[in-house]
Amino acid sequence: MRTAHDLSAAFRGRYGASPLHLLLVLASFALAIYAGIRLLAGNTVGVAVWFVGAALLHDLVLLPFYSVTDRVAQRLFRPSSARGEETVRPSVNYFRVPAFVAGILLLVWWPLILRQGGRYTAETSLPADGFLARWLLITAALFLGSAVVLLVRLWLRLRPQRKRRRAQVRARRATK
C-alpha cells in the first residue's frame, strides 16, 4: 500500500513540483481568465490596442533601455582583475533591485509623479500633489536600504579575516 509521502513523491517526480504548486498555478490562471473576461467586457478594441501598444513600447523602447543601463551598471560594478580578466561581482544586484523597483513605481505612477493626473482628484477626491516627493523618498530609501545590506554583507564576509588578524596579533603579543 502506498503512503501519502510515496504518492507525493511520485507526483513530484512526474509533475516536477508539489501538488500545491499545481493548485496555485491553476488558481492564478483562473484569476487571470476572470480578470480578462471582466476587462474585455467593456472596451475590447481599446484594451487590445493598449496591450499591443504596451508590448511594442516594452520591446522597442524599454527593453533596449534597461539592457543598456544594466550593461553599464555591470561594467561599473565589475572591476577587472590583475590578469586583465573580468571578475563576476554580484554587487551589481544591489543597484539593480532598487533601480528596478523605482522604475516600476515610476512607470505605474508617472502621470501623478509628473503632475499630469488630470482626472485623478475629480475621480478619487484625493489630492494629486506630493507624488514626486514621495517617489523620490521611496527611491532614496530603496537605494539606502540596498547600500546598508551590501555593507553588512561585506562586513560579515570580512569577519573571518578580521578574527584571524586579531588572533595573529594576540599570538605575537604572547610570544614577546
C-alpha positions, -999 to +999 in steps of 0.1 A: +000+000+000+013+034-010+016+061+016+008+098+012+045+105+010+050+080-018+021+095-037+035+130-032+070+118-043+055+101-074+035+133-083+066+155-078+086+131-100+061+133-128+050+169-125+083+184-113+068+203-083+044+198-054+007+195-058+004+229-040+023+244-069-001+230-094-031+242-074-016+278-072-009+278-109-044+267-118-058+293-094-037+321-109-049+311-144-085+311-132-080+346-118-063+358-150-092+344-171-118+361-148-099+394-150-096+391-188-133+385-192-142+414-170-117+437-187-127+428-222-164+432-215-161+470-216-140+482-244-125+453-263-108+473-290-093+498-266-079+470-244-064+452-274-048+485-286-035+491-251-019+456-249-004+459-283+009+494-276+023+482-242+041+452-259+056+474-286+067+501-261+083+474-240+100+456-268+111+486-288+119+512-262+121+498-226+139+465-232+169+482-251+170+510-225+172+488-194+195+463-212+220+491-220+217+505-184+223+471-170+254+466-191+267+499-179+260+490-143+278+457-148+308+475-162+308+499-132+305+472-106+328+446-122+364+458-119+390+438-139+414+416-121+452+418-121+455+395-151+432+415-172+402+391-168+369+405-156+357+390-124+320+385-117+307+407-089+271+401-075+272+437-061+256+449-092+223+434-079+224+460-050+220+486-078+196+466-100+169+458-074+162+493-061+165+507-097+140+482-109+115+488-081+119+526-085+114+522-123+083+501-119+069+527-094+077+555-119+061+535-148+029+529-128+025+563-112+042+586-138+011+607-146+008+617-110+046+619-104+049+643-133+017+662-123-003+651-153-031+633-134-059+653-149-090+635-136-074+619-105-087+644-080-121+645-096-125+607-096-109+599-063-115+631-043-078+628-032-051+654-038-028+647-067+002+666-053+031+652-034+037+621-056+071+633-069+084+639-034+071+605-022+085+587-052+119+604-046+118+595-009+109+559-017+137+557-043+162+571-019+151+547+008+154+517-016+189+527-026+199+534+010+185+501+022+203+483-005+236+500+004+231+491+040+225+454+031+256+455+009+278+470+036+265+445+062+272+416+039+307+429+031+314+434+068+302+398+076+323+384+047+354+401+060+347+390+096+368+357+095+398+377+081+395+402+110+393+374+135+424+357+120+443+390+122+433+395+158+444+360+166+478+366+149+483+399+169+474+381+202+499+353+193+526+378+186+520+396+219+520+363+238+555+354+224+571+387+234 
